[in-house]
Amino acid sequence: MKKPVLVGILIVAVIVGIMAYSMMSLSNNRVEVCIEFNGRTTCKTARGADQETAIRTATDNACGEMVSGVTDTMNCTRSKPKSITILQK
């Protein structure tokens, strides 16, 4: 391979590595959220930069699996979680 191609591949690899590292280090908070809505319960685990983000993500994922339609989704995500378990800080 020519030197410019090798340098280009190396630069792309370094950028991808930095992005992967920064994304992994931002996800230090891991939680499990259980949501009960319309008689159904679903638990989901998520990571986030802070606990609030992780809880919101897990709640959104649980509601997304459990309900359909905009109104039910909004009502589900606004409901109080049945339980929140902090798995990692």
PDB file of N, CA, C and O in Angstrom:
ATOM      1  N   MET A   1       0.824  -1.182   0.000  1.00  0.00           N
ATOM      2  CA  MET A   1       0.000   0.000   0.000  1.00  0.00           C
ATOM      3  C   MET A   1       0.867   1.244   0.000  1.00  0.00           C
ATOM      4  O   MET A   1       2.000   1.244   0.482  1.00  0.00           O
ATOM      5  N   LYS A   2       0.306   2.288  -0.549  1.00  0.00           N
ATOM      6  CA  LYS A   2       1.020   3.555  -0.572  1.00  0.00           C
ATOM      7  C   LYS A   2       0.912   4.238   0.788  1.00  0.00           C
ATOM      8  O   LYS A   2      -0.036   4.018   1.541  1.00  0.00           O
ATOM      9  N   LYS A   3       1.888   5.056   1.074  1.00  0.00           N
ATOM     10  CA  LYS A   3       1.966   5.716   2.365  1.00  0.00           C
ATOM     11  C   LYS A   3       0.730   6.588   2.666  1.00  0.00           C
ATOM     12  O   LYS A   3       0.235   6.527   3.792  1.00  0.00           O
ATOM     13  N   PRO A   4       0.210   7.386   1.733  1.00  0.00           N
ATOM     14  CA  PRO A   4      -0.976   8.202   2.042  1.00  0.00           C
ATOM     15  C   PRO A   4      -2.204   7.357   2.402  1.00  0.00           C
ATOM     16  O   PRO A   4      -2.993   7.752   3.261  1.00  0.00           O
ATOM     17  N   VAL A   5      -2.369   6.209   1.758  1.00  0.00           N
ATOM     18  CA  VAL A   5      -3.495   5.327   2.057  1.00  0.00           C
ATOM     19  C   VAL A   5      -3.341   4.761   3.470  1.00  0.00           C
ATOM     20  O   VAL A   5      -4.309   4.713   4.229  1.00  0.00           O
ATOM     21  N   LEU A   6      -2.143   4.339   3.818  1.00  0.00           N
ATOM     22  CA  LEU A   6      -1.870   3.804   5.152  1.00  0.00           C
ATOM     23  C   LEU A   6      -2.116   4.851   6.235  1.00  0.00           C
ATOM     24  O   LEU A   6      -2.702   4.552   7.276  1.00  0.00           O
ATOM     25  N   VAL A   7      -1.667   6.070   5.985  1.00  0.00           N
ATOM     26  CA  VAL A   7      -1.879   7.161   6.939  1.00  0.00           C
ATOM     27  C   VAL A   7      -3.371   7.448   7.086  1.00  0.00           C
ATOM     28  O   VAL A   7      -3.844   7.677   8.199  1.00  0.00           O
ATOM     29  N   GLY A   8      -4.119   7.440   5.984  1.00  0.00           N
ATOM     30  CA  GLY A   8      -5.564   7.670   6.024  1.00  0.00           C
ATOM     31  C   GLY A   8      -6.281   6.609   6.840  1.00  0.00           C
ATOM     32  O   GLY A   8      -7.159   6.923   7.642  1.00  0.00           O
ATOM     33  N   ILE A   9      -5.907   5.350   6.636  1.00  0.00           N
ATOM     34  CA  ILE A   9      -6.509   4.251   7.391  1.00  0.00           C
ATOM     35  C   ILE A   9      -6.181   4.384   8.873  1.00  0.00           C
ATOM     36  O   ILE A   9      -7.039   4.149   9.723  1.00  0.00           O
ATOM     37  N   LEU A  10      -4.957   4.755   9.180  1.00  0.00           N
ATOM     38  CA  LEU A  10      -4.544   4.943  10.572  1.00  0.00           C
ATOM     39  C   LEU A  10      -5.327   6.081  11.234  1.00  0.00           C
ATOM     40  O   LEU A  10      -5.750   5.950  12.383  1.00  0.00           O
ATOM     41  N   ILE A  11      -5.521   7.174  10.536  1.00  0.00           N
ATOM     42  CA  ILE A  11      -6.268   8.311  11.089  1.00  0.00           C
ATOM     43  C   ILE A  11      -7.716   7.914  11.363  1.00  0.00           C
ATOM     44  O   ILE A  11      -8.257   8.252  12.416  1.00  0.00           O
ATOM     45  N   VAL A  12      -8.343   7.213  10.444  1.00  0.00           N
ATOM     46  CA  VAL A  12      -9.729   6.766  10.634  1.00  0.00           C
ATOM     47  C   VAL A  12      -9.816   5.811  11.822  1.00  0.00           C
ATOM     48  O   VAL A  12     -10.751   5.904  12.618  1.00  0.00           O
ATOM     49  N   ALA A  13      -8.864   4.903  11.951  1.00  0.00           N
ATOM     50  CA  ALA A  13      -8.868   3.962  13.063  1.00  0.00           C
ATOM     51  C   ALA A  13      -8.727   4.683  14.400  1.00  0.00           C
ATOM     52  O   ALA A  13      -9.386   4.313  15.372  1.00  0.00           O
ATOM     53  N   VAL A  14      -7.883   5.699  14.462  1.00  0.00           N
ATOM     54  CA  VAL A  14      -7.709   6.461  15.696  1.00  0.00           C
ATOM     55  C   VAL A  14      -8.991   7.211  16.046  1.00  0.00           C
ATOM     56  O   VAL A  14      -9.393   7.240  17.209  1.00  0.00           O
ATOM     57  N   ILE A  15      -9.630   7.813  15.055  1.00  0.00           N
ATOM     58  CA  ILE A  15     -10.879   8.551  15.304  1.00  0.00           C
ATOM     59  C   ILE A  15     -11.969   7.609  15.795  1.00  0.00           C
ATOM     60  O   ILE A  15     -12.685   7.938  16.740  1.00  0.00           O
ATOM     61  N   VAL A  16     -12.105   6.456  15.178  1.00  0.00           N
ATOM     62  CA  VAL A  16     -13.106   5.474  15.611  1.00  0.00           C
ATOM     63  C   VAL A  16     -12.796   4.993  17.023  1.00  0.00           C
ATOM     64  O   VAL A  16     -13.714   4.831  17.828  1.00  0.00           O
ATOM     65  N   GLY A  17     -11.546   4.765  17.338  1.00  0.00           N
ATOM     66  CA  GLY A  17     -11.157   4.340  18.679  1.00  0.00           C
ATOM     67  C   GLY A  17     -11.478   5.394  19.729  1.00  0.00           C
ATOM     68  O   GLY A  17     -11.965   5.065  20.811  1.00  0.00           O
ATOM     69  N   ILE A  18     -11.212   6.643  19.421  1.00  0.00           N
ATOM     70  CA  ILE A  18     -11.519   7.727  20.362  1.00  0.00           C
ATOM     71  C   ILE A  18     -13.025   7.835  20.579  1.00  0.00           C
ATOM     72  O   ILE A  18     -13.478   8.013  21.709  1.00  0.00           O
ATOM     73  N   MET A  19     -13.798   7.729  19.509  1.00  0.00           N
ATOM     74  CA  MET A  19     -15.256   7.793  19.634  1.00  0.00           C
ATOM     75  C   MET A  19     -15.781   6.641  20.489  1.00  0.00           C
ATOM     76  O   MET A  19     -16.624   6.850  21.362  1.00  0.00           O
ATOM     77  N   ALA A  20     -15.294   5.444  20.246  1.00  0.00           N
ATOM     78  CA  ALA A  20     -15.750   4.283  21.015  1.00  0.00           C
ATOM     79  C   ALA A  20     -15.388   4.436  22.493  1.00  0.00           C
ATOM     80  O   ALA A  20     -16.203   4.137  23.365  1.00  0.00           O
ATOM     81  N   TYR A  21     -14.190   4.892  22.772  1.00  0.00           N
ATOM     82  CA  TYR A  21     -13.763   5.080  24.157  1.00  0.00           C
ATOM     83  C   TYR A  21     -14.617   6.126  24.863  1.00  0.00           C
ATOM     84  O   TYR A  21     -15.045   5.920  25.998  1.00  0.00           O
ATOM     85  N   SER A  22     -14.866   7.250  24.189  1.00  0.00           N
ATOM     86  CA  SER A  22     -15.643   8.310  24.824  1.00  0.00           C
ATOM     87  C   SER A  22     -17.085   7.883  25.046  1.00  0.00           C
ATOM     88  O   SER A  22     -17.687   8.254  26.053  1.00  0.00           O
ATOM     89  N   MET A  23     -17.645   7.116  24.133  1.00  0.00           N
ATOM     90  CA  MET A  23     -19.012   6.639  24.313  1.00  0.00           C
ATOM     91  C   MET A  23     -19.099   5.655  25.473  1.00  0.00           C
ATOM     92  O   MET A  23     -20.071   5.681  26.228  1.00  0.00           O
ATOM     93  N   MET A  24     -18.130   4.815  25.624  1.00  0.00           N
ATOM     94  CA  MET A  24     -18.133   3.833  26.707  1.00  0.00           C
ATOM     95  C   MET A  24     -17.923   4.515  28.058  1.00  0.00           C
ATOM     96  O   MET A  24     -18.528   4.108  29.050  1.00  0.00           O
ATOM     97  N   SER A  25     -17.094   5.521  28.114  1.00  0.00           N
ATOM     98  CA  SER A  25     -16.831   6.184  29.386  1.00  0.00           C
ATOM     99  C   SER A  25     -17.997   7.068  29.815  1.00  0.00           C
ATOM    100  O   SER A  25     -18.128   7.374  31.000  1.00  0.00           O
ATOM    101  N   LEU A  26     -18.844   7.485  28.879  1.00  0.00           N
ATOM    102  CA  LEU A  26     -20.008   8.298  29.225  1.00  0.00           C
ATOM    103  C   LEU A  26     -21.153   7.459  29.784  1.00  0.00           C
ATOM    104  O   LEU A  26     -22.092   7.995  30.372  1.00  0.00           O
ATOM    105  N   SER A  27     -21.073   6.155  29.601  1.00  0.00           N
ATOM    106  CA  SER A  27     -22.164   5.276  30.022  1.00  0.00           C
ATOM    107  C   SER A  27     -21.845   4.571  31.332  1.00  0.00           C
ATOM    108  O   SER A  27     -21.961   3.349  31.422  1.00  0.00           O
ATOM    109  N   ASN A  28     -21.450   5.316  32.331  1.00  0.00           N
ATOM    110  CA  ASN A  28     -21.054   4.716  33.599  1.00  0.00           C
ATOM    111  C   ASN A  28     -22.231   4.338  34.481  1.00  0.00           C
ATOM    112  O   ASN A  28     -22.068   3.528  35.393  1.00  0.00           O
ATOM    113  N   ASN A  29     -23.393   4.887  34.244  1.00  0.00           N
ATOM    114  CA  ASN A  29     -24.561   4.632  35.078  1.00  0.00           C
ATOM    115  C   ASN A  29     -25.456   3.605  34.401  1.00  0.00           C
ATOM    116  O   ASN A  29     -25.898   3.803  33.269  1.00  0.00           O
ATOM    117  N   ARG A  30     -25.718   2.519  35.094  1.00  0.00           N
ATOM    118  CA  ARG A  30     -26.539   1.435  34.553  1.00  0.00           C
ATOM    119  C   ARG A  30     -27.673   1.169  35.531  1.00  0.00           C
ATOM    120  O   ARG A  30     -27.439   0.984  36.725  1.00  0.00           O
ATOM    121  N   VAL A  31     -28.905   1.151  35.022  1.00  0.00           N
ATOM    122  CA  VAL A  31     -30.075   0.949  35.873  1.00  0.00           C
ATOM    123  C   VAL A  31     -31.042  -0.037  35.223  1.00  0.00           C
ATOM    124  O   VAL A  31     -31.029  -0.249  34.010  1.00  0.00           O
ATOM    125  N   GLU A  32     -31.878  -0.631  36.071  1.00  0.00           N
ATOM    126  CA  GLU A  32     -32.987  -1.447  35.590  1.00  0.00           C
ATOM    127  C   GLU A  32     -34.266  -0.785  36.087  1.00  0.00           C
ATOM    128  O   GLU A  32     -34.414  -0.501  37.276  1.00  0.00           O
ATOM    129  N   VAL A  33     -35.184  -0.545  35.162  1.00  0.00           N
ATOM    130  CA  VAL A  33     -36.451   0.098  35.490  1.00  0.00           C
ATOM    131  C   VAL A  33     -37.583  -0.855  35.133  1.00  0.00           C
ATOM    132  O   VAL A  33     -37.626  -1.401  34.031  1.00  0.00           O
ATOM    133  N   CYS A  34     -38.502  -1.050  36.084  1.00  0.00           N
ATOM    134  CA  CYS A  34     -39.700  -1.854  35.834  1.00  0.00           C
ATOM    135  C   CYS A  34     -40.900  -0.910  35.801  1.00  0.00           C
ATOM    136  O   CYS A  34     -41.120  -0.128  36.727  1.00  0.00           O
ATOM    137  N   ILE A  35     -41.664  -0.998  34.725  1.00  0.00           N
ATOM    138  CA  ILE A  35     -42.834  -0.147  34.531  1.00  0.00           C
ATOM    139  C   ILE A  35     -44.082  -1.019  34.529  1.00  0.00           C
ATOM    140  O   ILE A  35     -44.114  -2.068  33.885  1.00  0.00           O
ATOM    141  N   GLU A  36     -45.102  -0.585  35.249  1.00  0.00           N
ATOM    142  CA  GLU A  36     -46.399  -1.251  35.216  1.00  0.00           C
ATOM    143  C   GLU A  36     -47.386  -0.283  34.572  1.00  0.00           C
ATOM    144  O   GLU A  36     -47.563   0.843  35.037  1.00  0.00           O
ATOM    145  N   PHE A  37     -48.027  -0.739  33.493  1.00  0.00           N
ATOM    146  CA  PHE A  37     -48.961   0.120  32.768  1.00  0.00           C
ATOM    147  C   PHE A  37     -50.060  -0.745  32.168  1.00  0.00           C
ATOM    148  O   PHE A  37     -49.779  -1.731  31.487  1.00  0.00           O
ATOM    149  N   ASN A  38     -51.295  -0.380  32.419  1.00  0.00           N
ATOM    150  CA  ASN A  38     -52.464  -1.115  31.909  1.00  0.00           C
ATOM    151  C   ASN A  38     -52.411  -2.607  32.249  1.00  0.00           C
ATOM    152  O   ASN A  38     -52.756  -3.455  31.425  1.00  0.00           O
ATOM    153  N   GLY A  39     -51.978  -2.911  33.465  1.00  0.00           N
ATOM    154  CA  GLY A  39     -51.959  -4.298  33.919  1.00  0.00           C
ATOM    155  C   GLY A  39     -50.780  -5.120  33.434  1.00  0.00           C
ATOM    156  O   GLY A  39     -50.702  -6.309  33.743  1.00  0.00           O
ATOM    157  N   ARG A  40     -49.868  -4.534  32.692  1.00  0.00           N
ATOM    158  CA  ARG A  40     -48.678  -5.250  32.212  1.00  0.00           C
ATOM    159  C   ARG A  40     -47.439  -4.650  32.857  1.00  0.00           C
ATOM    160  O   ARG A  40     -47.380  -3.451  33.132  1.00  0.00           O
ATOM    161  N   THR A  41     -46.448  -5.506  33.094  1.00  0.00           N
ATOM    162  CA  THR A  41     -45.190  -5.044  33.681  1.00  0.00           C
ATOM    163  C   THR A  41     -44.036  -5.479  32.785  1.00  0.00           C
ATOM    164  O   THR A  41     -43.976  -6.623  32.335  1.00  0.00           O
ATOM    165  N   THR A  42     -43.125  -4.550  32.536  1.00  0.00           N
ATOM    166  CA  THR A  42     -41.932  -4.831  31.752  1.00  0.00           C
ATOM    167  C   THR A  42     -40.747  -4.169  32.429  1.00  0.00           C
ATOM    168  O   THR A  42     -40.850  -3.045  32.921  1.00  0.00           O
ATOM    169  N   CYS A  43     -39.620  -4.870  32.452  1.00  0.00           N
ATOM    170  CA  CYS A  43     -38.384  -4.336  33.022  1.00  0.00           C
ATOM    171  C   CYS A  43     -37.340  -4.222  31.913  1.00  0.00           C
ATOM    172  O   CYS A  43     -37.206  -5.123  31.085  1.00  0.00           O
ATOM    173  N   LYS A  44     -36.615  -3.130  31.900  1.00  0.00           N
ATOM    174  CA  LYS A  44     -35.553  -2.908  30.926  1.00  0.00           C
ATOM    175  C   LYS A  44     -34.330  -2.328  31.614  1.00  0.00           C
ATOM    176  O   LYS A  44     -34.444  -1.617  32.613  1.00  0.00           O
ATOM    177  N   THR A  45     -33.169  -2.634  31.077  1.00  0.00           N
ATOM    178  CA  THR A  45     -31.897  -2.130  31.578  1.00  0.00           C
ATOM    179  C   THR A  45     -31.331  -1.142  30.568  1.00  0.00           C
ATOM    180  O   THR A  45     -31.442  -1.349  29.360  1.00  0.00           O
ATOM    181  N   ALA A  46     -30.722  -0.065  31.065  1.00  0.00           N
ATOM    182  CA  ALA A  46     -30.114   0.927  30.175  1.00  0.00           C
ATOM    183  C   ALA A  46     -28.923   1.583  30.859  1.00  0.00           C
ATOM    184  O   ALA A  46     -28.780   1.545  32.081  1.00  0.00           O
ATOM    185  N   ARG A  47     -28.076   2.184  30.034  1.00  0.00           N
ATOM    186  CA  ARG A  47     -26.913   2.935  30.507  1.00  0.00           C
ATOM    187  C   ARG A  47     -27.081   4.390  30.106  1.00  0.00           C
ATOM    188  O   ARG A  47     -27.775   4.706  29.139  1.00  0.00           O
ATOM    189  N   GLY A  48     -26.438   5.271  30.860  1.00  0.00           N
ATOM    190  CA  GLY A  48     -26.481   6.685  30.521  1.00  0.00           C
ATOM    191  C   GLY A  48     -25.349   7.448  31.157  1.00  0.00           C
ATOM    192  O   GLY A  48     -24.662   6.942  32.043  1.00  0.00           O
ATOM    193  N   ALA A  49     -25.158   8.673  30.699  1.00  0.00           N
ATOM    194  CA  ALA A  49     -24.101   9.515  31.245  1.00  0.00           C
ATOM    195  C   ALA A  49     -24.368   9.850  32.712  1.00  0.00           C
ATOM    196  O   ALA A  49     -23.434  10.038  33.491  1.00  0.00           O
ATOM    197  N   ASP A  50     -25.654   9.924  33.085  1.00  0.00           N
ATOM    198  CA  ASP A  50     -26.029  10.117  34.474  1.00  0.00           C
ATOM    199  C   ASP A  50     -27.233   9.228  34.768  1.00  0.00           C
ATOM    200  O   ASP A  50     -27.825   8.645  33.859  1.00  0.00           O
ATOM    201  N   GLN A  51     -27.588   9.130  36.051  1.00  0.00           N
ATOM    202  CA  GLN A  51     -28.687   8.233  36.427  1.00  0.00           C
ATOM    203  C   GLN A  51     -30.007   8.652  35.797  1.00  0.00           C
ATOM    204  O   GLN A  51     -30.794   7.803  35.377  1.00  0.00           O
ATOM    205  N   GLU A  52     -30.248   9.934  35.729  1.00  0.00           N
ATOM    206  CA  GLU A  52     -31.504  10.428  35.159  1.00  0.00           C
ATOM    207  C   GLU A  52     -31.646  10.012  33.694  1.00  0.00           C
ATOM    208  O   GLU A  52     -32.724   9.600  33.266  1.00  0.00           O
ATOM    209  N   THR A  53     -30.581  10.118  32.942  1.00  0.00           N
ATOM    210  CA  THR A  53     -30.600   9.714  31.536  1.00  0.00           C
ATOM    211  C   THR A  53     -30.803   8.214  31.407  1.00  0.00           C
ATOM    212  O   THR A  53     -31.577   7.762  30.564  1.00  0.00           O
ATOM    213  N   ALA A  54     -30.116   7.442  32.234  1.00  0.00           N
ATOM    214  CA  ALA A  54     -30.261   5.988  32.195  1.00  0.00           C
ATOM    215  C   ALA A  54     -31.687   5.563  32.548  1.00  0.00           C
ATOM    216  O   ALA A  54     -32.243   4.667  31.913  1.00  0.00           O
ATOM    217  N   ILE A  55     -32.277   6.200  33.554  1.00  0.00           N
ATOM    218  CA  ILE A  55     -33.653   5.877  33.951  1.00  0.00           C
ATOM    219  C   ILE A  55     -34.621   6.238  32.840  1.00  0.00           C
ATOM    220  O   ILE A  55     -35.526   5.460  32.538  1.00  0.00           O
ATOM    221  N   ARG A  56     -34.453   7.395  32.228  1.00  0.00           N
ATOM    222  CA  ARG A  56     -35.329   7.829  31.132  1.00  0.00           C
ATOM    223  C   ARG A  56     -35.226   6.854  29.955  1.00  0.00           C
ATOM    224  O   ARG A  56     -36.244   6.486  29.369  1.00  0.00           O
ATOM    225  N   THR A  57     -34.011   6.434  29.607  1.00  0.00           N
ATOM    226  CA  THR A  57     -33.815   5.509  28.500  1.00  0.00           C
ATOM    227  C   THR A  57     -34.457   4.160  28.786  1.00  0.00           C
ATOM    228  O   THR A  57     -35.131   3.600  27.921  1.00  0.00           O
ATOM    229  N   ALA A  58     -34.258   3.635  29.985  1.00  0.00           N
ATOM    230  CA  ALA A  58     -34.850   2.344  30.348  1.00  0.00           C
ATOM    231  C   ALA A  58     -36.380   2.436  30.356  1.00  0.00           C
ATOM    232  O   ALA A  58     -37.066   1.513  29.919  1.00  0.00           O
ATOM    233  N   THR A  59     -36.903   3.553  30.856  1.00  0.00           N
ATOM    234  CA  THR A  59     -38.356   3.755  30.863  1.00  0.00           C
ATOM    235  C   THR A  59     -38.904   3.799  29.447  1.00  0.00           C
ATOM    236  O   THR A  59     -39.904   3.149  29.144  1.00  0.00           O
ATOM    237  N   ASP A  60     -38.254   4.562  28.581  1.00  0.00           N
ATOM    238  CA  ASP A  60     -38.689   4.653  27.185  1.00  0.00           C
ATOM    239  C   ASP A  60     -38.649   3.287  26.499  1.00  0.00           C
ATOM    240  O   ASP A  60     -39.558   2.945  25.743  1.00  0.00           O
ATOM    241  N   ASN A  61     -37.602   2.510  26.760  1.00  0.00           N
ATOM    242  CA  ASN A  61     -37.487   1.178  26.152  1.00  0.00           C
ATOM    243  C   ASN A  61     -38.576   0.236  26.651  1.00  0.00           C
ATOM    244  O   ASN A  61     -39.155  -0.520  25.872  1.00  0.00           O
ATOM    245  N   ALA A  62     -38.852   0.283  27.947  1.00  0.00           N
ATOM    246  CA  ALA A  62     -39.890  -0.585  28.512  1.00  0.00           C
ATOM    247  C   ALA A  62     -41.258  -0.214  27.951  1.00  0.00           C
ATOM    248  O   ALA A  62     -42.036  -1.090  27.575  1.00  0.00           O
ATOM    249  N   CYS A  63     -41.550   1.071  27.896  1.00  0.00           N
ATOM    250  CA  CYS A  63     -42.850   1.508  27.377  1.00  0.00           C
ATOM    251  C   CYS A  63     -42.969   1.222  25.880  1.00  0.00           C
ATOM    252  O   CYS A  63     -44.047   0.875  25.395  1.00  0.00           O
ATOM    253  N   GLY A  64     -41.878   1.365  25.161  1.00  0.00           N
ATOM    254  CA  GLY A  64     -41.895   1.095  23.726  1.00  0.00           C
ATOM    255  C   GLY A  64     -42.224  -0.353  23.415  1.00  0.00           C
ATOM    256  O   GLY A  64     -42.850  -0.653  22.398  1.00  0.00           O
ATOM    257  N   GLU A  65     -41.801  -1.244  24.292  1.00  0.00           N
ATOM    258  CA  GLU A  65     -42.081  -2.673  24.084  1.00  0.00           C
ATOM    259  C   GLU A  65     -43.511  -3.030  24.492  1.00  0.00           C
ATOM    260  O   GLU A  65     -44.113  -3.950  23.938  1.00  0.00           O
ATOM    261  N   MET A  66     -44.037  -2.305  25.451  1.00  0.00           N
ATOM    262  CA  MET A  66     -45.291  -2.693  26.076  1.00  0.00           C
ATOM    263  C   MET A  66     -46.525  -2.091  25.410  1.00  0.00           C
ATOM    264  O   MET A  66     -47.569  -2.741  25.369  1.00  0.00           O
ATOM    265  N   VAL A  67     -46.437  -0.885  24.893  1.00  0.00           N
ATOM    266  CA  VAL A  67     -47.613  -0.193  24.379  1.00  0.00           C
ATOM    267  C   VAL A  67     -47.429   0.185  22.916  1.00  0.00           C
ATOM    268  O   VAL A  67     -46.330   0.115  22.366  1.00  0.00           O
ATOM    269  N   SER A  68     -48.538   0.588  22.305  1.00  0.00           N
ATOM    270  CA  SER A  68     -48.461   1.102  20.946  1.00  0.00           C
ATOM    271  C   SER A  68     -49.333   2.349  20.864  1.00  0.00           C
ATOM    272  O   SER A  68     -50.308   2.485  21.603  1.00  0.00           O
ATOM    273  N   GLY A  69     -48.987   3.231  19.986  1.00  0.00           N
ATOM    274  CA  GLY A  69     -49.731   4.470  19.841  1.00  0.00           C
ATOM    275  C   GLY A  69     -49.106   5.580  20.638  1.00  0.00           C
ATOM    276  O   GLY A  69     -48.475   5.355  21.671  1.00  0.00           O
ATOM    277  N   VAL A  70     -49.290   6.779  20.145  1.00  0.00           N
ATOM    278  CA  VAL A  70     -48.657   7.944  20.754  1.00  0.00           C
ATOM    279  C   VAL A  70     -49.217   8.224  22.146  1.00  0.00           C
ATOM    280  O   VAL A  70     -48.458   8.492  23.078  1.00  0.00           O
ATOM    281  N   THR A  71     -50.526   8.165  22.290  1.00  0.00           N
ATOM    282  CA  THR A  71     -51.149   8.496  23.576  1.00  0.00           C
ATOM    283  C   THR A  71     -50.714   7.530  24.670  1.00  0.00           C
ATOM    284  O   THR A  71     -50.327   7.959  25.758  1.00  0.00           O
ATOM    285  N   ASP A  72     -50.773   6.217  24.391  1.00  0.00           N
ATOM    286  CA  ASP A  72     -50.345   5.232  25.383  1.00  0.00           C
ATOM    287  C   ASP A  72     -48.864   5.369  25.704  1.00  0.00           C
ATOM    288  O   ASP A  72     -48.465   5.238  26.861  1.00  0.00           O
ATOM    289  N   THR A  73     -48.049   5.632  24.692  1.00  0.00           N
ATOM    290  CA  THR A  73     -46.609   5.790  24.918  1.00  0.00           C
ATOM    291  C   THR A  73     -46.345   6.984  25.834  1.00  0.00           C
ATOM    292  O   THR A  73     -45.550   6.885  26.769  1.00  0.00           O
ATOM    293  N   MET A  74     -47.006   8.104  25.570  1.00  0.00           N
ATOM    294  CA  MET A  74     -46.808   9.290  26.411  1.00  0.00           C
ATOM    295  C   MET A  74     -47.286   9.033  27.834  1.00  0.00           C
ATOM    296  O   MET A  74     -46.608   9.416  28.788  1.00  0.00           O
ATOM    297  N   ASN A  75     -48.429   8.397  27.993  1.00  0.00           N
ATOM    298  CA  ASN A  75     -48.947   8.103  29.336  1.00  0.00           C
ATOM    299  C   ASN A  75     -48.045   7.122  30.077  1.00  0.00           C
ATOM    300  O   ASN A  75     -47.836   7.256  31.282  1.00  0.00           O
ATOM    301  N   CYS A  76     -47.517   6.146  29.366  1.00  0.00           N
ATOM    302  CA  CYS A  76     -46.640   5.151  29.985  1.00  0.00           C
ATOM    303  C   CYS A  76     -45.336   5.802  30.450  1.00  0.00           C
ATOM    304  O   CYS A  76     -44.901   5.582  31.581  1.00  0.00           O
ATOM    305  N   THR A  77     -44.722   6.589  29.596  1.00  0.00           N
ATOM    306  CA  THR A  77     -43.436   7.192  29.968  1.00  0.00           C
ATOM    307  C   THR A  77     -43.587   8.222  31.085  1.00  0.00           C
ATOM    308  O   THR A  77     -42.611   8.528  31.771  1.00  0.00           O
ATOM    309  N   ARG A  78     -44.777   8.756  31.278  1.00  0.00           N
ATOM    310  CA  ARG A  78     -45.018   9.713  32.361  1.00  0.00           C
ATOM    311  C   ARG A  78     -45.393   9.026  33.677  1.00  0.00           C
ATOM    312  O   ARG A  78     -45.401   9.660  34.732  1.00  0.00           O
ATOM    313  N   SER A  79     -45.703   7.731  33.609  1.00  0.00           N
ATOM    314  CA  SER A  79     -46.100   7.029  34.827  1.00  0.00           C
ATOM    315  C   SER A  79     -44.876   6.752  35.701  1.00  0.00           C
ATOM    316  O   SER A  79     -43.751   6.658  35.210  1.00  0.00           O
ATOM    317  N   LYS A  80     -45.119   6.623  36.999  1.00  0.00           N
ATOM    318  CA  LYS A  80     -44.043   6.361  37.951  1.00  0.00           C
ATOM    319  C   LYS A  80     -43.586   4.906  37.800  1.00  0.00           C
ATOM    320  O   LYS A  80     -44.423   4.004  37.762  1.00  0.00           O
ATOM    321  N   PRO A  81     -42.276   4.665  37.714  1.00  0.00           N
ATOM    322  CA  PRO A  81     -41.786   3.284  37.611  1.00  0.00           C
ATOM    323  C   PRO A  81     -42.156   2.464  38.846  1.00  0.00           C
ATOM    324  O   PRO A  81     -42.194   2.981  39.963  1.00  0.00           O
ATOM    325  N   LYS A  82     -42.426   1.181  38.625  1.00  0.00           N
ATOM    326  CA  LYS A  82     -42.734   0.269  39.727  1.00  0.00           C
ATOM    327  C   LYS A  82     -41.487   0.078  40.588  1.00  0.00           C
ATOM    328  O   LYS A  82     -41.568   0.030  41.816  1.00  0.00           O
ATOM    329  N   SER A  83     -40.329  -0.029  39.925  1.00  0.00           N
ATOM    330  CA  SER A  83     -39.064  -0.143  40.658  1.00  0.00           C
ATOM    331  C   SER A  83     -37.919   0.372  39.800  1.00  0.00           C
ATOM    332  O   SER A  83     -37.960   0.303  38.572  1.00  0.00           O
ATOM    333  N   ILE A  84     -36.890   0.894  40.476  1.00  0.00           N
ATOM    334  CA  ILE A  84     -35.659   1.330  39.838  1.00  0.00           C
ATOM    335  C   ILE A  84     -34.510   0.704  40.616  1.00  0.00           C
ATOM    336  O   ILE A  84     -34.379   0.910  41.822  1.00  0.00           O
ATOM    337  N   THR A  85     -33.687  -0.055  39.923  1.00  0.00           N
ATOM    338  CA  THR A  85     -32.537  -0.697  40.549  1.00  0.00           C
ATOM    339  C   THR A  85     -31.257  -0.136  39.936  1.00  0.00           C
ATOM    340  O   THR A  85     -31.056  -0.222  38.725  1.00  0.00           O
ATOM    341  N   ILE A  86     -30.396   0.437  40.767  1.00  0.00           N
ATOM    342  CA  ILE A  86     -29.119   0.953  40.312  1.00  0.00           C
ATOM    343  C   ILE A  86     -28.150  -0.220  40.208  1.00  0.00           C
ATOM    344  O   ILE A  86     -27.827  -0.847  41.217  1.00  0.00           O
ATOM    345  N   LEU A  87     -27.692  -0.517  39.013  1.00  0.00           N
ATOM    346  CA  LEU A  87     -26.826  -1.664  38.796  1.00  0.00           C
ATOM    347  C   LEU A  87     -25.355  -1.286  38.791  1.00  0.00           C
ATOM    348  O   LEU A  87     -24.511  -2.098  39.169  1.00  0.00           O
ATOM    349  N   GLN A  88     -25.033  -0.081  38.373  1.00  0.00           N
ATOM    350  CA  GLN A  88     -23.630   0.318  38.281  1.00  0.00           C
ATOM    351  C   GLN A  88     -23.561   1.829  38.354  1.00  0.00           C
ATOM    352  O   GLN A  88     -24.407   2.528  37.795  1.00  0.00           O
ATOM    353  N   LYS A  89     -22.556   2.326  39.040  1.00  0.00           N
ATOM    354  CA  LYS A  89     -22.342   3.777  39.107  1.00  0.00           C
ATOM    355  C   LYS A  89     -21.044   4.153  38.491  1.00  0.00           C
ATOM    356  O   LYS A  89     -20.696   5.333  38.456  1.00  0.00           O
TER     357      LYS A  89
END
